[in-house]
Amino acid sequence: MHQAVKICFFLFLLLGINKAFAQDLKTSVGTNKELDSVRKKLDSGKDSVVFTAKYIRFTKLSLSKDSIVLLPLDTSTTNIQNYSPLLQPLHPTISNGNMGLAARPLLYEPSKRIGFDAGFHSLDYYALTPEDIIYYQARTPFTSLYFVSAGQKEQLFRAIHTQNIKKNWNVGVNFNRGDSKGFYARQRGDNLNVAVFSWYQSPSKRYNMWASAIFNTMRAYENGSTVATGLFDPGYSKIDREAEPINLSDSRNLYRKNTIFLKQTYYVGRIDTSANVNNAVLPTNKVSYTFEYNNDSFDFYKNGTDVNNVLPPGIASTVFTNDSTHVKHIKNEFIYSFFLRPKNSSVIKNELKVDAGIRHDYYKHEYLGIKQDGTNYEQSRFAYQNITILGAAGYRFSNNIDFNLDVQQILQGENAGDYLYEAKSKILLGKTIGRIELGAYAQNQTPAAIFNYYHGNHYQWTNSDFKNTKIANLSFNYINDKYGFTAGANYYLTSNYVYFAADQTNNTTAILPKQATADISLIRLDVSKKTRFGKFVMENYIAYQKTDKNALLRTPELYTYNSIYFNNTFFKVLKANVGFDVRYNSEYANYLYSPATAQFYIDEQNPVNLVSRPVIDVFFKANLKRANIFVKYDFINQGLFQPGYYTVNRYPMQDALLKFGVSWNFYD
């Protein structure tokens, strides 16, 4: 009965939308002659400009490394239903239940960071960074509003406003607010991002300045999981989700990440104006300077008893915990680049590019443990410096073949010896045949600071014998845009892998950092295909992974995402898709979660394989002029194949949920 109501409601919604648009268009277009005459009179009265998306162009820092590449706004409905950073088709995650809570990648996706790392990344999905900021060239003021609502369970609001205060000077602001209350007590994620940004380009286009001030506040309430472990077992006596007993009644993690960013570039010497795809200005010599200041804090708070021992007993207090880690980071980076290419060539070929630079990083790292009376039971301060040399070389044989090499090496400082060497090559075989992308990198990284030292109320450890983690990677990708086909293979060899595991000497709620003594091999194969059958479209993505150390590197062998929808334009103006998404991953030994450190860990002695079945979402999405809308029912198959599911041991995911979203762009 429950499933029948869901299906009937969805069909009724689609029919109602169709009927509403049909009535509106039939009564206002083509039959109202008086309205047509009024329009002609107004149109002939004075000239007017109808602003559209073509008046807005944007770039990002990643698109300005060599020359500034400007792209048009994407006003399509592509992937609009997957607005959550946790539900990206090609980058799936596991999480504690809903948006705003701790999460980590489902597939093996090692980071390419080197140097100092505090080690707190479970809420990174919700933070804005300088690389995320979009900079605009707006011939008219531009505002974009985005709103998603799932009743009281989940709400998201995003707003962007930008405008040029001069022809070559743009300013803007980002405001993001996400509030997901979940289905269970204290299963709330509350995120706020505010950013102010500006892009100035001199009239000669030689000088560019990108600046931003970013303020992130991520608050994840911690319930320590539900007391019951078999919520979805056939014999479990169901009660209201909000009434399910939880383990922690007053706990939360609060992360703050604040950034001041400034990047300046100046083109020296000749500027080429060779024809290229984006009509970009091509420098022959470039000087870049980047300044960045980060003030980050990671705080865990608890005030209450822990009757089920979700956490180890407190060292300073069994009731009250206020542990925090603070990191202040100042970065100064200088890079000189030069380009050698033929003059007055309509095709860019035989182009040589060389970068040489240096970066200085200063870190102030502090641990604080505060008692309920305001005094400290822990206060440790550290200061680090790193000097890194930066190098890059690239050669473009023609528009069809290029080769690039990037080098980062820390020469002096706390993390001396860390490096990242990466090589890439692209080969265009033909517009019909497609292209090949080859890659390889070698990485040597100091373990994150949290593995080496942590002194809190529930955990304390000091390690000085951890070796650097080394990763070697080889990759191959074949891409055919014409036929919507992509296939790739990645091989990873990881040495000295560091991870968190249950401390068997005490109890399963205590964790300790560990380091693998043997190398870990993993191969990953990815295939994606977009197929059209008339007005029906299928988008399929499959990832297969195989590792020789699955007991340590917890990841499923198979993951697949499939989207099937009907694509049609109604009444010549309403572009709509109706369909469903299916996500599935094979069973594997899952992770557990420690609230006090916001770290995911494994139980090596008692691994638990959680039941895994497909999760199906149905959706309707449409584009009408400046607005995109979608209606989505998550997990519509709840009760058909499964009553619910987990992705992290003991942390239930959301139940079936109806969502509505709309984005609206204003160009004047």
N, C-alpha and C positions, 0 to 999 in steps of 0.2 A: 504494500500500500504506500509506504514511504517513497519508494522509487517511482511509482506511478504518478504521485503528486509532483515530484521533481520534473519528470518528463513532460507532463501536461502543462506545468507552469512555463517551462522553457518554450514549448511550441506556441502557447498562448501569447507569450511576450513577443516572439518573432512575428506572428500574425498581426498583433496590435501595432507594432512599429511599421510594418508594411502598409497596413490600412491607413495609418495616420499620415504617412508621407503621400500616399495615393490621393487621399482626400484633399490635402493641402495643395498639391500640384494641380489637380483637376479644377479646383475652384479659383485659382489665381493666375494660371498661365493659359493663354490661347483663347479664353472665353470672355474675359473681361475687357471689352473694347475701350471703355472709358479710362481704365487704368493705363492701357497702352497709349492713349492720346496724351495723358498727363505726363507719362514718361518721355515721350517725344518732345513735349514742350520744355521740360526741365533739361533734357540732354542738349537741346539746341540753344539754351539760354546762355551757358558759359562753358568754357573748357574745364575739364576735371581730370585728375590723375587717380586711377585705381591702383593702390599699392598692393603688391602681392609678395610672395616669398622670394621672387627673383631679385628684389631690392635688398635682400639680406644675404651676406656671405659670412663664413666663419672659418676660424683656424684654431689649432691647438698647438701646444709646445712641441708635440711630436711631429707636427707638420711644418715646422719652421727650422729644422736642423740645418738644411742646406739652403733652400730658398723657401719663401713663404708661400704655402699652397692654400688657396681659398676654395672652400667647398660650399655648395648651395645647401639650404636647409632641407632636411628630410621631413616632408609633411605626409608621408605614407603611414599606413597602419601596421607596417611590418613589426611583428613581435610585440605589439602594444599590450597584448594581454599578459605578457610575462614581464610586468613592471618591477617585480621584486628582484633584488640582486641575488636572492637565494634560488631563483627559478629560471636562471639563464640556460637555454637549451644546451649550449656547448660547454658550459662550465657549471655542472650540477654541484650541489653542496649537501652536507648533512648538518642538521641544526637541532636546537633544543625545543623546537615546536613551531615557531612562527617568526615572521620578520621582526628584526630588532634584537633578537637573542643571539647567543654565541653560535658560530658556525665555522665550518672548515670545508675544504674541497672534498668531493666524493672521489674524484679521480686523482691520480698522482700528478701534481703540478708544483714541482719544487720552485721556490723563489730564486731569483738571480741577485739577491742582495749580497753585498760583501761589506766588511767592516762591522762597526758596532750595531747591535740590534737588541733592544730591550726584551723582545720575545713575547709581547702581548699583541696578538693579531686576531683574536676571535671576533672582534667587532669591527674589523677593518672594512667589511663590506658596506658599512653605512657612513663612512667618512669621506669627505671631499679632500682631495689633494691638489697641489698646483697643476699636476698633469691632467686632472679632470676638468679644469676650468676651460670653458669655451670663450674665445675672444671673437668679437664681431666687427664687421664693417657694415654699418646700417645707414642706408640713404634716407631712412625714415625711422622714427622710434619703433622699437619692436618689443612686444610683451608676449610671453607665453605662460599660460596657466594650465596646470595639470592637477586633477583631483580624482582620487579613488576612494570609494566608500564601500565597506562591508558591514554597515550598521555600527554597532558598538565594538565589534570584534577587531576591525582594522580600518584605519584611515590614513591617507597619504595626500599631502599637498605640496606642490612644487611651483615656484614662480620665478620667472626670469624677466628682468627688464633691462634693456640696453638702448643706448642712442649715441649718436655722434654729436659731441658738443662743438666740434669743429670737423671739417671735412676729413681730417686725418687723425682725429683723436676721439676714441670711443670709451665710454664708461658704462658700467652695468652692475647689477646686483643679483645674486642668487639667494633664494630662501627655500629651504626644504624642511618639511616637518612630517615625521612618520610616527604613528602611535598605533601599536598593535597590542591589544589586551589579551588575545588568545582565548582559549576555552576553559583553562584551569586556573585555579587561584595563583596569583602572583606570577603569571606567565606573560608579563608585559614587557615590550620593548619600546622605548621612547627615544627618538632621535631628532636632533635639531642641527641643521647646517646653515650657516650664513656666510656668504662670501661677497666681497666687494672687489671688482676687478677693473682694469683699465689697459688699453692698448693705444700707444701713440706711435705714429709713423711720420717721419719728417717729409716735407713736400718732395724732396729729391729721392725718397724711399731708401736712403742710405742708412738712416738711424731708426731703430725700432726699440721700443720699451714695453715690456709686459710686466704688470704689477698686480698683485692680489693680496688680500687679507682674508684669511679663512678661519672660521671659528666652528669647531665641531663639539657637540656634546652628545654622547651615546650612553644611555642609561638602560641597563638590562637587569630586570628584577629576577632574583634567583629563588626558586622554590625547592631546590634540592631534589627534584623529581617527585612524583606521587608516591605515597606509601605503598599502595598496591602495585604489584609488578605484573599482574596478568589482566590488565584492563580489557584486552581484546580476546581473552580466552573464551571458549564457548560457554563454560559454566560460571562465568563471573556475573555476580549480581549487580546490574547497572544502577547507578544513581546519577543525579545531575552532575555534570562536569565540574561546575563551580564548587560543589560540595565534596569532591574527592579530597581526602586528607593529603596534605603535603608535608614534606620534611622540614623545611625552613620557612618560618612565618614572617621574618623581617630581615631580609638580606638583599643586597644588590651589588652589581658592579657598575661603576661610573667611570667612563673614559672621557677625557677632554684632550682634544688635539687642536692647537692654535698655531697658525702659520702666517708669517709675513714673507712674501716672495717678491723678488725683483730680478728681472733679466733684461740686459741691454745688449744690443748688437749694433755694430757699425761696419758698413761695407767700405773697404779701402780700395782705391784704384778703379780700374775699368769695370763697368757693369755691362754684362751681355744681355741682349734682348732677343736671343734666339727663339724661334718658335717652339713652343712646348704645349703640352696638353692643357695646363692650367694658366698659361700666359704669365708665369711667375718671373720675377726679377732674379737674374742669375748673377751672383757676385763672383769676383775672381779672388778677392781677399776679404776675410771677415774676422772681426775681433768680437768675442763674446765675454760678458761678465755676468755672473749669477750670484746673488746674495739670497740666503734663506735662513730664517730664524724659526725654530720650532720649540714650543713649550707644551709638553705632553705630560699627562698624569693618568695613572691607572689605580683606581681605588676600590677596595672590597670592604663592605660594611655588613656587619651582622650584629643583631641585638636580640637575643632570644636563646632558648634552650634547643639543643639538638638531640632529642630523645632517641632517635634512630641511628645516631652516629654516622650521619652522612659525611661529616668531616672528622678528622682526628680531634681529640680533646684539645682545647686551647692551652697554649703554654703560659700565657699571661692571664687569661681569663677564659672560663668555659662558656660564658654567656656573651660577652661583648668583644667584637673584633673591628678594628679600623686600621687596615694595612694599606699602604699606598706606595707607589713607585713614581718618581718624578724624573723626567729627562728634559734637559734644555740642550738644544743643538744649534750651533751656528756654523753655516757653510759658506765658504767663499770659493768661487770657481772661475778660472780664467782659461779661455781656449782661443787659439789662433788657428784659422783655417785658410787654406788657399786651394784654388781650383785651376787646372790647366785644361783648356779645351780649344778647338779650332775656332777662329773668328768667323763671324758672318756665315754660320752654318745653319741651314734650315732643319737639320737633324742633329741631335746631340749624340756625338760618338767620340771615342778616344778621349774621354774626359777622365782626368785624374784628380782625386780629392784627397787631401791630407789634413788631419787635425792633430794638434799637439796642445796639451793643456795640463793644468795642475789644479788640485782641489785640496783645500784645508778644511778639516772638520774638527770642531771642538765640542765635547760633550761634558755635561755636568749631570751625574747620575746619583740619585738619592733614594734611600729606603726609609720609610717612616712607619712606626708602629705606635699607635696612640691608645692609651688607656681611657676608660670611661671618665676619669677625673681630669683628663686633659694632659696628663704627663706622658712621657714617651717610655715605651719598653724596648724600642729599637730605633736607632738613628745612625745610618751609615751613609757616608758621602764618598763619591769617587769622581775623578776628573780624568778625561782621556783626550788625546789628540791623535789625528791621523793625517798623513800627507800622502796623497794619491796622485800618481801620474796617469794621464788620460791620453790615449792615442787612437786614431782611426785612419784607415786608408781605404779608398775605394777606386775602382776603375770600371768605367762604362765603355765596353767595346762598341756598343751601338744601343739603340732603343730596345733591342731584344735581349742583350746579355749584359749583366753587371756582376761585380764581385766586391764584397765589403768585409773589412776586418776591423774589429773593435777590441781595444785593450784597456783594462783597468787594473792597476797594480798598486797596492799600498806599500810604499817604500819604508815609511817610518811611522812609529806610533804604537798605540795599544794593540792594533790588529795588523801589524807589519807581517807581510807574507801572504795576506789575502789577495786573491786575483780573480779576474773574470776575463777570459779570452774567448772571443766569439767570431765566427766566420759565416757569411751568408752569400748565396749566389742565386740569381734569378735568370731563367732561360725561357724566353718566349719562343715556342715552337711554331706558332701560327694562331690566328684568331679562331680557326676551327679546331685545330689540334689541341690548343691549350698551352699552359706553361708549367715549368718545373721549378720548385724552390728547394734548394739544398741548404743545410745548416749543420753547424757543429759548435759546441762550446765546452770549455773546461773551466771549472769553478773550484776555488779553494776558499772556504768561509769559516771564520771563527764561530763556534756555537753561540747562540743567543745568550745574553747575559743571565737570563733566568735559569738556564741550565747550570751555570757555573756558581751562582750565588743567589740565595733567596733566604731572607730571615723574616718570617711572618709569625702570626699567632698560632697557625695550625701546621705550618711546614717550616723547617729550617734545614738548609744543606749548604755546603761549601765544597766545590770541586775544583781542583787545579790540574787534573790529569786528563781532561777531555782533549782529544785531538781535533784538528780541523776537519770539517766535513768536506769531502771532495766528490764532485759530480762530473762525469763525462757524458756528453750527449751527442748523438748523431740523428739527423732528421731528414726525411724526404717527403715532399708534398707534390702531388699532381693536381692542378686546378684547371677545370674547363668551364669557363663562364657561360659559353654558348649553350651547353647542355646541362648546366647547373650541377656539375659533378665535381667532387673533391675526394681525394684519397691520400692518406698520409701514414707514415710509419716513424716512430720515435724509439730509440734505444737509450736507456739510462743505466749507467754503472755508478752506484753510490757507495762510497767508502766512509766508514766512521759515522754512520747514521745515528743521530741523537733523537731521543723520544722520551716520553713519560710512560711509566708503567706502575702498576699497583705494587706497593711495598709489602711483600709477603711476610716479612719479619714482624710486622705489626698487625695490620688488618687490611682488608681490601679497600678501605676508604682512604688510606694513606698512599701517597704517590712519591716516587723518586725519579729523578732524571737518570737515564741510562744511555750507553753508547754501544752500538753493535760492533762486534769484533770482526765479523766477516763481511765481505762485499755483498751488495744486493744488486741483482740485475732485474731490469724490468723492460719489457717491450710493449709498446702500445700501438695499435692500429686503429685508424679513424677513417670512416667512410660516410660521406653525406651526398644526398641526391635529391634534387627537386624535379618532380615529374608532373606534367600536365596532361589531363585527359578531358579535352574540351574545356568546360568551366570548372572541372574538379582539379585540385592541386594536392599533391602529396609531397611533404618535406620530411625526409628520413635521415637520421643521424645515428650511427652505431660506433661505439668505442669498445675495443677489446684489449684487455691488459693481462699480462702474465708475468708473475714474478716468482723467483725461487725462494723468497723469504716472506711469504704471505702472513706468517705468524707475527712479524714485526711491522711490515708495511701493509696496513689494513686497507684494502681496496677491492672492489668487486671485479670479477673477470669481465663481465659484460654490462654495458650500460647502453640504453637506446632511448631516443626521443623521436616521436613520430607525430606529425601534424597533418591532418586531412581536413580539407575545407572546400566549400563551394564558393567560387569567386564570380561575382556578377555585378553589373552596374544597372541599378534600377532607375527608371525615369531619366536617364542620361546624366544624372548628377550625383546619385547616391552609390558610391563604390562600397560594396559590402562583402564580407566573408562570414560564412556560417560553417562551423566545423568543430573538431575536437582534437585535443592533444593527449598523447599517451606517453607516460614516463615509466621506465622499468630498469631495475638493476638486479643482477643475480645476487644470491645470498652470500654473505661473507661474515667473518668474525668482526663485530662492530666495536666502535669506540665507546668508552665511558667518559664522564665529564666531572671535573673538580671545580665547584663554584668558587672556592677561595682563591684560586689562581687563574680561573677562566681558561684552563688547559684541558685538552682532550687527551686521554691516556688509554692504555690497553691493559688487559688482565692476561698475562702470559700463561698462568696456570689454569684458569677457568674461562676460556674464550666462549662467547655466546654468539651464535648465529641467529640473527633476527629473521623472521619470516618476511619474504619480499614478494610482492605481487604488483601488477600494473596499477598505476594511479591515472585516472581519466578525468580530464577537464573539458567541458564544452563551452563554446564561446560564440558570440556574435560581435563583429566589429565593423565599423563603417566610417567612411570619410564623406563629409558634406562641406564643401568649400573650405573654410578655415578651421573646422572642428573635426576631431576624431573622437569616436565614442566606442566603448565596448561594454558588453555584459558577459560575465563569465561565472560559471558554476564549478568551483574547484571540487575535486574528489567526488564526482557525481556517482561513481560506482561504489560508494561506501554502503555496506550492507549487502551488496551483490556478490562481490568476491571476498570481501574482508570487512570487519567492523571498524578497523582503524589500523594504524601502522606506526612503527618507530624508525628513525634513522640513526638515533643515538640511544644506547641502552638505557631504558627506564624513563626516557623523555618522550611522551606521546606527541605526535604531530597533530595538526589541526584537523577538525572534522570537516564535513562538506560545508561549503560556504558560498553564498551568492555575492558577487562583487559587481560594482558598476564604476566605470571610469570615463572621464572626458578630458580631452586636451583642446585648448582653444588658443589660436595665435592671432595677435592684433598687430597690424603693420602701420598704424598711424595714430 
